[in-house]
Amino acid sequence: ELINSQIPNLRMCVTSRPETDIKDVLDPLIPRSVSLHDQSEQNRDIEDYIKSVINTHPNSRKWKAEHKELVMDVLTKKADGM
């Protein structure tokens, strides 16, 4: 409805995962696209957040170091920028 409304100066910011079905709908509407999914800084932020939670949560603070590393490694890799 917004796209067909022809509202002057209308600007929208739409974010989503880079899924094919979503891209198929949005691509024809996008004059400019910026992808953040392969940005190393974004991945570092995710890793820092996971480390913070694991190192401060009362339950996970009791874990062995190798278990913490495994969880951080798997979650960071599986996050895929999300």
Buried (B, 14 or more C-beta within 10 A) or exposed (E): EEEEEEEEEEEEEEEEEEEEEEEEEEEEEEEEEEEEEEEEEBBEEBBEEBBEEBEEEEEEEEBEEEEBEEBBEEBBEEBEBE
